[in-house]
Amino acid sequence: MTETDFQRLVDQQYAALYRFALSLAKSEADAADLTQQTFFLWASKGNQLRDSSKAKSWLFTTLYREFLNRRRHEVRFPKIELDDVREEELLISPNVRALDGTLVLEALWEVEEPFRAPLTLFYLQQFKYHEIADVLDVPIGTVMSRLSRGKAQLRERLLSKEEVLGNKVIALQSDRREESNG
């Protein structure tokens, strides 16, 4: 593969790979690292791919496997994040009634990983069932099952977020009434 071909592949696939990595990793820095590592692996091993039309599937599969390897490593060797407070501040939505993209992505990040990956590939990357099956290395029936269960989990999380945020608004209103009466 020439340098021009490699650059064209990066230009075509970088944004989609990064979005997929972000949905898995929940961190911009980790998503960028995963995406960079995926292209590094492509640069060193991509020439082994016999069918160049499968490059997209190879990239997504490699990224997913790299994510799983890193996750296994983090379970064995946990790290402490110092930015937890900043993340909590980001979870507070200024418009409680609106169901915006940020709220949906936050709920998606809370979905269990085996269900989050197929949801992300299907809805955010517009992959077909068989492409998801290739990337995740599972049967198509498993993809369909995980999509169904993932949608149910996502729905539950969105409803619970709406209830939690709604309760916060009600609590603030009742606090104001108590202050004005007191």
C-alpha positions in Angstrom: 0.0 0.0 0.0 1.4 3.4 -1.0 1.6 6.4 1.3 -1.2 8.0 -0.8 -3.5 5.0 -0.4 -2.8 4.9 3.3 -3.6 8.7 3.6 -6.8 8.2 1.6 -7.9 5.3 3.9 -7.2 7.4 7.0 -9.1 10.4 5.5 -12.1 8.1 4.7 -12.3 6.1 7.9 -10.8 8.3 10.7 -14.0 10.1 11.7 -16.1 6.9 11.8 -13.5 5.0 13.7 -13.0 7.8 16.2 -16.8 8.0 16.9 -16.9 4.2 17.4 -13.9 4.4 19.7 -15.4 7.3 21.7 -18.6 5.3 22.2 -16.6 2.4 23.6 -14.0 4.2 25.6 -16.1 7.1 27.0 -13.0 9.4 26.8 -11.8 11.6 24.0 -8.1 10.8 24.8 -8.7 7.1 24.9 -10.7 7.2 21.7 -7.9 9.1 20.0 -5.4 6.6 21.3 -7.5 3.6 20.1 -7.9 5.2 16.7 -4.2 5.9 16.3 -3.3 2.4 17.5 -5.7 1.0 14.9 -4.1 2.9 12.1 -0.6 2.0 13.4 -1.6 -1.7 13.2 -3.0 -1.2 9.7 0.3 0.4 8.7 2.2 -2.6 10.0 -0.2 -5.4 9.2 -2.7 -4.1 6.6 -0.7 -5.5 3.7 -1.7 -9.0 4.9 -5.3 -8.3 4.0 -6.1 -10.2 0.8 -9.3 -8.3 -0.1 -8.9 -4.5 0.1 -12.7 -4.1 0.1 -12.6 -5.5 3.7 -10.4 -2.7 5.0 -13.2 -1.0 6.8 -14.3 -4.1 8.6 -10.7 -4.9 9.4 -10.2 -1.5 11.0 -13.4 -1.6 13.1 -12.6 -5.2 14.2 -9.1 -4.3 15.1 -10.3 -1.2 17.0 -12.8 -3.3 18.9 -10.3 -5.9 19.8 -7.8 -3.3 20.9 -10.5 -1.8 23.1 -11.2 -5.2 24.7 -7.5 -5.8 25.3 -7.1 -2.4 27.0 -10.2 -3.0 29.1 -8.8 -6.4 30.3 -5.6 -4.6 31.2 -7.5 -1.9 33.2 -9.4 -4.6 35.1 -6.1 -6.2 36.1 -4.3 -2.9 36.8 -6.9 -0.2 37.7 -6.0 3.4 37.5 -7.4 6.3 39.4 -8.9 9.2 37.5 -8.4 12.7 39.0 -11.0 14.3 36.6 -14.1 12.6 38.2 -15.5 15.9 39.3 -15.4 17.4 35.9 -17.2 14.4 34.4 -20.0 14.8 37.0 -20.4 18.4 36.1 -20.8 17.5 32.5 -23.7 15.1 33.3 -25.9 17.9 34.4 -28.0 19.0 31.5 -29.1 22.7 31.5 -32.3 21.9 29.7 -34.0 19.1 31.6 -36.9 18.4 29.3 -34.8 18.2 26.1 -33.6 14.9 24.9 -30.4 16.0 23.2 -27.5 14.1 21.7 -25.3 14.6 24.8 -27.9 13.0 27.0 -28.4 10.1 24.6 -24.6 9.5 24.3 -24.3 9.6 28.1 -27.0 7.0 28.4 -25.3 4.9 25.6 -22.1 5.0 27.6 -23.9 3.4 30.6 -25.2 0.5 28.5 -23.1 -2.7 29.1 -20.3 -3.0 26.7 -21.4 -6.2 24.8 -24.6 -4.3 23.9 -23.1 -0.8 23.4 -20.8 -1.9 20.6 -23.5 -3.3 18.3 -25.8 -0.3 19.1 -23.0 2.1 18.1 -22.1 0.3 15.0 -25.7 0.0 13.9 -27.1 3.4 14.7 -24.1 5.7 14.7 -22.0 4.0 12.0 -24.9 2.6 9.9 -23.4 -0.9 9.7 -25.5 -3.8 8.4 -26.0 -6.8 10.6 -23.5 -9.0 8.8 -20.9 -6.2 9.0 -21.4 -5.9 12.7 -21.1 -9.7 13.0 -17.8 -9.6 11.1 -16.4 -6.7 13.3 -17.5 -8.3 16.6 -16.7 -11.9 15.4 -20.2 -13.2 16.5 -23.1 -14.8 14.6 -25.8 -12.5 13.1 -28.3 -13.8 15.5 -26.2 -12.7 18.4 -25.9 -9.2 16.8 -29.7 -9.0 16.6 -30.1 -10.2 20.2 -27.6 -7.7 21.5 -29.2 -4.9 19.5 -32.6 -5.8 21.1 -31.2 -6.0 24.6 -29.1 -2.9 24.1 -32.1 -0.9 23.0 -33.9 -2.0 26.0 -31.1 -1.0 28.3 -30.7 2.3 26.5 -34.4 3.0 26.9 -34.3 2.2 30.6 -31.3 4.5 31.1 -32.9 7.4 29.2 -36.1 7.0 31.2 -34.2 6.9 34.5 -32.1 10.0 33.5 -35.4 11.8 32.7 -36.8 10.8 36.1 -33.6 11.8 38.0 -33.3 15.1 36.2 -37.0 15.7 36.7 -36.8 15.0 40.4 -33.9 17.5 40.7 -36.1 20.2 39.2 -39.0 19.4 41.5 -36.7 19.4 44.5 -35.3 22.8 43.6 -38.9 24.2 43.2 -39.9 22.8 46.6 -36.8 24.3 48.2 -37.8 27.7 46.9 -41.3 27.5 48.2 -40.0 26.5 51.7 -37.6 29.5 51.6 -40.4 32.0 50.7 -42.7 30.6 53.4 -40.0 30.6 56.1 
